[in-house]
Amino acid sequence: MLKTKIPPPAIALIFIALLYLSTYLIPAFRFDYQTILAMICLVAGFSPAGIAFFQFKKRDTTIDPRKPENSTELIVSGVFKYSRNPMYVGLTMVLVSASLFLGAWSGLVLIPVFILLINHLQILPEEEAMKKLFGEQYAEYCKNVRRWI
């Protein structure tokens, strides 16, 4: 059972709002090519998340992070060869991008907090559901592929 029913993309949006609001309290940083670097991070975030999304759709398994017990297949190919959670890696990169784009110093604190929250509230319960559904196959996958990157 998941500890939260708030979808991770909604949590990421809350964190982006916090990054934005923090720029009113703490002066933003600026440097050359900041926007370009932010865009690179945005693409780096959407790429694995988007690929993972389409892998789920292609295999007709659940994409709903609130109901991992509805998974019908353990996907271990594509981006899932490199990370067990490419969508959350992608969301984290989107937060890095937002922090860079906004010049939000608070990203130095908020991004690690986001990672801890997603780990605790989402990933660990998802892993328990996957262990129940896929048993030894999932245990072997966990031995070979890292949780994040």
Backbone bond lengths (Angstrom), bond angles and torsions (degrees), N, CA, C in turn:
res aa  C-N    CA-C-N  psi(-1)  N-CA   C-N-CA  omega(-1)  CA-C   N-CA-C  phi
1 M - - - 1.453 - - 1.523 109.91 -
2 L 1.296 116.40 127.75 1.455 120.67 179.52 1.515 111.02 -69.36
3 K 1.323 115.37 149.17 1.457 120.79 -178.77 1.514 111.46 -83.30
4 T 1.308 117.35 -13.22 1.459 121.20 177.29 1.518 108.96 -140.80
5 K 1.287 115.61 151.36 1.459 120.05 175.89 1.523 110.62 -110.09
6 I 1.331 116.07 12.63 1.461 120.52 176.86 1.525 107.54 -86.52
7 P 1.319 117.95 121.66 1.467 119.39 -179.38 1.533 111.25 -62.23
8 P 1.319 117.68 141.10 1.466 120.81 179.61 1.531 114.90 -52.29
9 P 1.350 120.09 -37.90 1.470 117.20 176.39 1.536 112.56 -61.26
10 A 1.323 117.30 -33.90 1.470 120.22 177.07 1.528 110.34 -68.17
11 I 1.326 116.46 -38.73 1.470 120.09 176.73 1.530 109.03 -62.99
12 A 1.329 116.99 -41.89 1.469 120.65 178.52 1.529 110.78 -61.87
13 L 1.326 117.55 -40.67 1.471 120.25 177.92 1.523 111.60 -63.08
14 I 1.318 116.90 -38.49 1.470 120.77 176.24 1.523 109.50 -61.54
15 F 1.321 116.78 -42.89 1.464 120.44 179.58 1.529 111.58 -67.27
16 I 1.324 117.81 -35.93 1.470 120.16 175.81 1.528 109.71 -63.82
17 A 1.332 116.90 -40.68 1.467 120.27 176.74 1.525 110.62 -62.06
18 L 1.328 116.92 -40.79 1.468 120.35 177.76 1.528 111.14 -64.41
19 L 1.328 116.77 -39.95 1.467 120.21 176.28 1.527 109.97 -59.70
20 Y 1.319 115.83 -46.17 1.465 121.02 -179.84 1.527 110.78 -61.35
21 L 1.320 116.67 -49.59 1.472 120.47 -178.97 1.521 111.86 -62.33
22 S 1.309 116.68 -33.99 1.468 119.85 -178.33 1.524 112.37 -64.70
23 T 1.332 116.81 -24.64 1.469 118.86 -179.74 1.525 111.72 -70.43
24 Y 1.321 117.71 -13.97 1.467 121.14 174.10 1.524 111.29 -81.83
25 L 1.328 116.14 -21.19 1.465 120.93 -179.51 1.523 112.70 -96.77
26 I 1.317 115.58 -35.23 1.469 121.65 -177.07 1.527 107.13 -122.29
27 P 1.319 118.24 124.90 1.473 119.39 -179.96 1.532 111.36 -54.65
28 A 1.318 115.05 138.70 1.465 120.89 -178.26 1.525 110.95 -71.95
29 F 1.330 115.12 150.77 1.464 119.41 173.43 1.527 108.60 -90.15
30 R 1.310 116.44 153.76 1.464 122.53 178.41 1.524 109.25 -140.35
31 F 1.329 115.85 141.38 1.460 120.62 173.93 1.525 109.05 -154.12
32 D 1.321 116.23 162.59 1.466 121.52 179.67 1.528 110.11 -59.34
33 Y 1.301 115.59 139.81 1.467 123.39 176.28 1.533 113.39 66.14
34 Q 1.300 116.28 18.84 1.469 121.21 -179.67 1.531 111.31 -59.37
35 T 1.325 116.62 -46.09 1.463 120.42 -178.76 1.522 110.81 -65.75
36 I 1.314 117.00 -39.34 1.471 120.25 178.72 1.527 110.23 -63.08
37 L 1.321 116.52 -44.53 1.467 120.21 178.33 1.531 110.71 -62.96
38 A 1.331 116.52 -39.63 1.468 120.40 177.82 1.528 110.51 -62.40
39 M 1.325 117.07 -40.82 1.464 120.52 179.75 1.530 111.38 -67.43
40 I 1.317 116.91 -38.52 1.470 120.50 176.54 1.527 109.79 -61.09
41 C 1.329 116.61 -43.75 1.472 120.66 178.52 1.524 111.04 -65.31
42 L 1.332 116.68 -35.42 1.462 120.33 178.62 1.528 110.63 -64.25
43 V 1.318 116.23 -46.16 1.470 120.51 177.33 1.527 109.95 -63.25
44 A 1.340 116.47 -41.33 1.470 120.91 178.29 1.523 111.19 -63.99
45 G 1.318 117.41 -25.27 1.459 120.93 177.38 1.515 112.70 -82.80
46 F 1.330 116.01 -46.23 1.460 119.28 -177.67 1.525 112.59 -71.30
47 S 1.318 117.65 -28.44 1.467 120.06 -177.00 1.525 113.18 -61.00
48 P 1.346 120.04 -59.14 1.471 117.95 -178.91 1.525 112.32 -66.19
49 A 1.324 116.66 -35.36 1.468 119.47 -179.99 1.525 110.41 -65.51
50 G 1.328 116.39 -44.01 1.462 120.30 179.59 1.518 112.63 -66.07
51 I 1.321 116.18 -43.17 1.466 120.19 178.28 1.526 110.04 -61.74
52 A 1.331 116.84 -44.03 1.470 120.73 179.05 1.526 110.53 -61.74
53 F 1.322 116.50 -42.89 1.468 120.95 178.74 1.529 110.11 -56.32
54 F 1.329 116.09 -48.60 1.464 119.24 -178.74 1.527 112.27 -68.84
55 Q 1.326 117.57 -29.62 1.469 119.47 174.73 1.531 110.29 -64.87
56 F 1.320 117.06 -41.64 1.464 120.77 176.95 1.523 110.47 -62.38
57 K 1.325 116.48 -46.62 1.468 120.64 -178.58 1.532 111.03 -63.04
58 K 1.318 116.73 -42.97 1.465 121.19 -179.20 1.524 111.14 -61.00
59 R 1.329 116.61 -37.48 1.465 121.24 -178.62 1.525 112.08 -89.22
60 D 1.327 116.53 -0.42 1.465 122.86 177.78 1.531 112.43 55.99
61 T 1.334 115.31 44.84 1.460 120.83 174.98 1.525 108.36 -114.14
62 T 1.312 116.87 165.10 1.464 120.07 -172.76 1.525 112.60 -65.19
63 I 1.301 114.43 140.52 1.459 122.11 174.80 1.526 109.45 -104.33
64 D 1.321 116.97 -9.21 1.468 122.54 -176.03 1.525 110.17 -74.11
65 P 1.341 117.59 110.26 1.461 119.95 -177.81 1.527 113.29 -69.83
66 R 1.331 116.27 -10.67 1.467 119.62 179.11 1.524 112.00 -84.52
67 K 1.345 116.59 -11.38 1.465 120.53 -176.62 1.527 111.43 -134.51
68 P 1.332 117.29 62.76 1.471 118.95 -178.51 1.527 112.87 -64.33
69 E 1.319 116.54 -21.92 1.465 119.91 179.49 1.526 112.04 -66.77
70 N 1.329 117.61 -12.70 1.464 121.57 177.44 1.529 112.77 -87.00
71 S 1.321 117.05 3.70 1.469 120.49 179.28 1.520 109.83 -63.27
72 T 1.321 115.23 137.73 1.463 119.95 -179.66 1.521 112.45 -109.17
73 E 1.340 116.24 -12.86 1.459 119.65 -177.97 1.525 109.22 -151.12
74 L 1.323 115.75 142.02 1.458 121.69 173.67 1.527 107.38 -90.23
75 I 1.318 116.07 113.80 1.464 120.78 -178.86 1.522 108.54 -91.97
76 V 1.329 115.88 122.27 1.468 121.12 -176.86 1.530 112.03 -124.41
77 S 1.320 117.15 7.08 1.463 121.07 -178.96 1.526 109.99 -108.72
78 G 1.337 115.60 -179.66 1.464 119.88 179.28 1.521 111.02 62.25
79 V 1.324 117.02 -136.01 1.470 120.30 -179.01 1.524 111.83 -66.81
80 F 1.322 116.88 -19.22 1.465 120.51 179.73 1.531 112.35 -75.55
81 K 1.328 117.69 -5.80 1.470 121.20 171.82 1.524 110.57 -73.96
82 Y 1.325 116.55 -22.71 1.467 121.62 -173.47 1.524 113.58 -107.44
83 S 1.311 116.82 -24.50 1.466 121.89 -179.28 1.520 108.91 -151.07
84 R 1.327 115.98 138.53 1.460 119.23 175.52 1.526 110.80 -75.80
85 N 1.325 116.85 -14.02 1.466 121.19 -175.58 1.528 112.16 -136.27
86 P 1.332 117.71 58.98 1.463 118.73 -176.68 1.527 113.83 -63.00
87 M 1.320 117.53 -27.18 1.466 118.99 178.16 1.527 111.02 -68.07
88 Y 1.323 116.93 -37.61 1.467 119.93 179.73 1.523 111.08 -76.41
89 V 1.329 116.58 -32.28 1.470 119.85 171.84 1.529 108.36 -61.64
90 G 1.326 116.03 -43.64 1.462 120.78 178.84 1.517 112.64 -62.09
91 L 1.330 117.00 -45.07 1.470 120.29 177.82 1.524 110.99 -60.84
92 T 1.319 116.23 -38.91 1.468 120.05 178.95 1.524 110.31 -64.18
93 M 1.322 116.97 -41.32 1.469 119.90 177.82 1.527 111.41 -66.04
94 V 1.315 117.57 -33.29 1.468 120.49 175.11 1.530 109.59 -63.68
95 L 1.333 117.02 -39.85 1.470 119.97 176.23 1.526 111.24 -64.96
96 V 1.326 117.24 -40.40 1.469 120.47 176.11 1.530 109.13 -60.16
97 S 1.325 116.15 -43.86 1.457 121.08 178.51 1.526 111.30 -60.19
98 A 1.322 116.97 -46.88 1.472 120.81 179.86 1.518 111.00 -62.11
99 S 1.321 116.39 -41.90 1.463 120.83 179.51 1.527 110.60 -61.91
100 L 1.321 116.53 -43.49 1.467 120.69 177.91 1.525 111.27 -65.78
101 F 1.316 116.50 -47.27 1.464 120.74 -178.06 1.528 111.27 -59.68
102 L 1.332 116.01 -43.25 1.467 120.93 -179.07 1.525 112.91 -79.97
103 G 1.317 116.75 -17.95 1.465 120.32 -173.97 1.517 111.10 70.46
104 A 1.324 115.96 35.57 1.471 121.85 -173.69 1.526 111.54 -88.66
105 W 1.313 115.50 108.39 1.466 120.79 175.22 1.527 110.89 -60.16
106 S 1.304 117.26 -29.19 1.466 121.05 -178.00 1.523 112.12 -61.63
107 G 1.332 117.24 -17.57 1.458 120.30 176.54 1.516 112.54 -58.62
108 L 1.337 115.97 -28.42 1.470 119.81 178.23 1.522 111.89 -62.56
109 V 1.317 116.55 -25.49 1.467 121.64 178.25 1.523 110.60 -102.55
110 L 1.329 116.74 -45.65 1.464 120.33 -173.15 1.526 113.53 -66.76
111 I 1.319 118.28 -36.52 1.467 119.62 -179.07 1.529 111.44 -66.32
112 P 1.338 119.95 -46.05 1.472 118.49 174.14 1.534 113.00 -61.51
113 V 1.332 117.38 -34.91 1.471 119.97 177.28 1.526 109.56 -65.12
114 F 1.336 117.54 -42.19 1.460 121.64 176.69 1.531 110.58 -57.92
115 I 1.327 116.35 -46.24 1.469 120.70 179.91 1.525 110.75 -60.16
116 L 1.327 116.68 -45.25 1.469 120.31 178.92 1.524 111.47 -62.52
117 L 1.331 116.87 -43.64 1.469 120.33 179.19 1.525 111.62 -62.76
118 I 1.318 116.74 -48.04 1.463 120.09 -179.50 1.526 110.36 -62.75
119 N 1.324 116.04 -40.51 1.463 119.70 177.46 1.525 110.75 -58.92
120 H 1.314 115.95 -50.38 1.462 121.18 -173.56 1.535 112.47 -75.47
121 L 1.322 116.78 -46.79 1.463 120.12 -173.31 1.523 113.86 -84.94
122 Q 1.323 117.71 -24.28 1.453 119.65 -173.34 1.526 113.38 -119.47
123 I 1.312 117.12 -56.37 1.466 119.98 -171.49 1.526 112.35 -66.80
124 L 1.328 117.80 -48.96 1.473 119.02 -178.49 1.528 112.06 -60.16
125 P 1.346 119.72 -45.70 1.467 118.44 175.42 1.533 113.11 -63.84
126 E 1.332 117.14 -36.48 1.468 119.48 176.58 1.524 110.61 -61.90
127 E 1.330 115.96 -41.26 1.465 119.76 -179.98 1.523 111.08 -62.85
128 E 1.318 117.24 -38.94 1.469 120.13 176.94 1.526 110.64 -61.94
129 A 1.326 116.36 -42.81 1.468 120.26 178.58 1.528 110.73 -63.68
130 M 1.330 117.15 -40.58 1.469 120.99 179.91 1.531 111.23 -66.22
131 K 1.345 116.37 -37.73 1.473 119.89 177.19 1.521 110.43 -61.17
132 K 1.319 116.49 -42.21 1.467 120.34 179.94 1.525 111.30 -67.29
133 L 1.320 116.16 -40.31 1.463 120.10 -176.78 1.526 113.44 -76.12
134 F 1.331 116.62 -41.63 1.458 119.78 -168.70 1.521 114.64 -117.45
135 G 1.329 117.58 -1.91 1.456 123.13 172.43 1.513 115.98 47.83
136 E 1.338 115.34 -123.71 1.463 121.97 -174.87 1.527 112.33 -63.05
137 Q 1.309 117.08 -34.54 1.470 120.59 178.33 1.538 109.70 -59.54
138 Y 1.332 116.86 -42.18 1.467 120.26 179.15 1.528 110.78 -71.19
139 A 1.323 117.12 -39.31 1.471 120.64 178.85 1.528 110.26 -60.22
140 E 1.317 116.99 -42.19 1.469 121.40 178.25 1.528 110.65 -65.37
141 Y 1.304 116.35 -42.04 1.467 121.34 177.44 1.532 110.25 -59.40
142 C 1.327 117.16 -43.50 1.470 121.81 179.90 1.530 111.85 -63.10
143 K 1.324 116.63 -32.71 1.470 120.11 178.47 1.528 111.79 -67.50
144 N 1.325 115.99 -29.95 1.463 120.92 -172.91 1.529 115.08 -100.90
145 V 1.326 117.28 -18.06 1.469 120.48 -175.16 1.522 109.29 -129.59
146 R 1.321 115.97 132.64 1.465 121.02 -178.70 1.529 111.60 -71.54
147 R 1.320 113.92 157.24 1.461 120.64 179.00 1.534 110.88 -64.17
148 W 1.306 116.82 -45.55 1.471 120.59 -177.99 1.528 109.35 -106.10
149 I 1.322 118.25 -85.86 1.473 120.69 177.66 1.518 109.27 -142.57
